[in-house]
């Protein structure tokens, strides 16, 4: 499955999120990660996230697609995740 994960967490927890998420997804903007992930890795990632966030004040949104082909991405400005490496 392909996911886009967006988070908004408190200042004291914000530095803890990227190291967790980089294990599973690509960092595309400050609080935005995306990429292909297996269901097992998704569950592992969510368990790690829950250990960091405050469920009463933080938000993590995960948009799930069946595949990368099932979505279209349009970028205006600098693309931080270029698809063409040549």
SULHU-V845019 format. One record per residue. SS is DSSP state (helix for helix, strand for strand, loop for the rest). OMEGA is omega in degrees with one decimal (none if undefined). D_CENTER is the distance of its C-alpha to the mean C-alpha in Angstrom with 2 decimals. Layout:
BEGIN
ss->SS omega->OMEGA d_center->D_CENTER
ss->SS omega->OMEGA d_center->D_CENTER
END
This chain:
BEGIN
ss->loop omega->179.2 d_center->12.81
ss->strand omega->-177.9 d_center->10.18
ss->strand omega->167.6 d_center->7.02
ss->strand omega->-179.6 d_center->5.15
ss->strand omega->-179.4 d_center->3.18
ss->strand omega->180.0 d_center->5.61
ss->strand omega->175.3 d_center->7.74
ss->strand omega->-176.6 d_center->11.42
ss->loop omega->-179.2 d_center->13.17
ss->loop omega->-175.9 d_center->16.68
ss->loop omega->-177.7 d_center->17.84
ss->loop omega->-179.5 d_center->18.97
ss->loop omega->-171.6 d_center->15.63
ss->helix omega->-178.8 d_center->13.31
ss->helix omega->-178.7 d_center->14.13
ss->helix omega->-175.8 d_center->13.29
ss->helix omega->-176.2 d_center->9.53
ss->helix omega->179.7 d_center->8.77
ss->helix omega->177.0 d_center->11.19
ss->helix omega->-173.1 d_center->9.75
ss->helix omega->179.6 d_center->6.18
ss->helix omega->177.3 d_center->8.19
ss->loop omega->-171.9 d_center->10.26
ss->loop omega->-170.9 d_center->8.18
ss->loop omega->176.3 d_center->5.88
ss->strand omega->179.0 d_center->7.10
ss->strand omega->-176.1 d_center->6.93
ss->strand omega->173.9 d_center->8.32
ss->strand omega->-173.5 d_center->9.38
ss->loop omega->-178.3 d_center->10.14
ss->loop omega->-178.6 d_center->7.55
ss->strand omega->176.9 d_center->5.16
ss->strand omega->177.2 d_center->2.84
ss->strand omega->175.8 d_center->4.64
ss->strand omega->176.0 d_center->7.50
ss->strand omega->-179.0 d_center->10.20
ss->loop omega->177.0 d_center->10.31
ss->loop omega->176.3 d_center->13.53
ss->helix omega->179.3 d_center->14.35
ss->helix omega->177.7 d_center->15.55
ss->helix omega->176.9 d_center->12.48
ss->helix omega->179.6 d_center->10.49
ss->helix omega->177.1 d_center->13.33
ss->helix omega->-179.7 d_center->13.38
ss->helix omega->-179.5 d_center->9.81
ss->helix omega->177.2 d_center->10.71
ss->helix omega->177.5 d_center->14.03
ss->helix omega->-180.0 d_center->12.85
ss->helix omega->-177.6 d_center->10.82
ss->helix omega->179.3 d_center->14.07
ss->helix omega->-176.5 d_center->16.11
ss->helix omega->-171.0 d_center->14.68
ss->loop omega->170.5 d_center->14.35
ss->loop omega->-175.1 d_center->17.47
ss->loop omega->-179.9 d_center->17.44
ss->loop omega->-177.5 d_center->20.18
ss->loop omega->-177.6 d_center->18.57
ss->loop omega->178.3 d_center->14.76
ss->strand omega->171.4 d_center->12.28
ss->strand omega->178.6 d_center->8.88
ss->strand omega->178.5 d_center->8.51
ss->strand omega->177.1 d_center->7.18
ss->strand omega->-173.2 d_center->8.99
ss->strand omega->177.4 d_center->10.57
ss->strand omega->177.9 d_center->12.90
ss->loop omega->178.3 d_center->15.63
ss->loop omega->177.5 d_center->15.07
ss->helix omega->179.5 d_center->13.97
ss->helix omega->-177.0 d_center->17.57
ss->helix omega->-179.8 d_center->17.22
ss->loop omega->176.9 d_center->15.46
ss->loop omega->178.9 d_center->16.62
ss->loop omega->176.4 d_center->14.90
ss->loop omega->-178.3 d_center->17.22
ss->loop omega->173.4 d_center->16.88
ss->loop omega->-175.6 d_center->19.51
ss->loop omega->-175.9 d_center->20.14
ss->loop omega->177.1 d_center->18.66
ss->loop omega->-179.0 d_center->16.14
ss->loop omega->177.8 d_center->13.90
ss->loop omega->-176.6 d_center->12.99
ss->loop omega->179.5 d_center->16.54
ss->loop omega->-179.9 d_center->17.40
ss->loop omega->-177.9 d_center->20.97
ss->loop omega->-178.5 d_center->21.60
ss->loop omega->none d_center->25.38
END
